[in-house]
Amino acid sequence: MQLSKENLQHFINNMPEKIDVLELFDKLLLMVRIEQSNRQKPVDNYPIEDEADKEIDLWG
């Protein structure tokens, strides 16, 4: 797991003076997961928006 220094610095600069350690760990893990998901390539097997709209229209 990796977290960018920039995101970590922003978090530290904006955190309260006192923070529960378990809450800190939870927030750090969430930040790591978000950052990892943002780095992943999009999955190509999802339909493009126009195709999805057409398919949804057929449902109704």
C-alpha positions, -999 to +999 in steps of 0.1 A: +000+000+000+012+034-009+000+069-003+013+100-019+031+125+002+009+153-011-023+136+000-008+127+033+004+162+039-030+176+031-046+152+055-022+161+083-026+198+077-064+195+080-068+170+109-079+181+143-055+187+172-065+154+187-076+123+168-085+088+178-057+064+166-082+039+152-100+066+133-067+078+120-059+043+107-093+039+091-090+073+073-055+065+061-066+031+048-095+047+030-072+073+014-049+045+002-078+026-013-091+057-031-057+066-044-052+030-057-086+030-074-078+063-091-045+048-105-062+017-120-070+017-156-107+018-164-123-016-172-132-018-209-160-042-206-185-016-194-209-003-221-204+033-231-231+057-219-251+059-251-253+021-253-263+019-216-290+044-222-304+025-251-304-008-231-321+009-201-348+023-225-355-013-236-362-023-200-391+000-195 
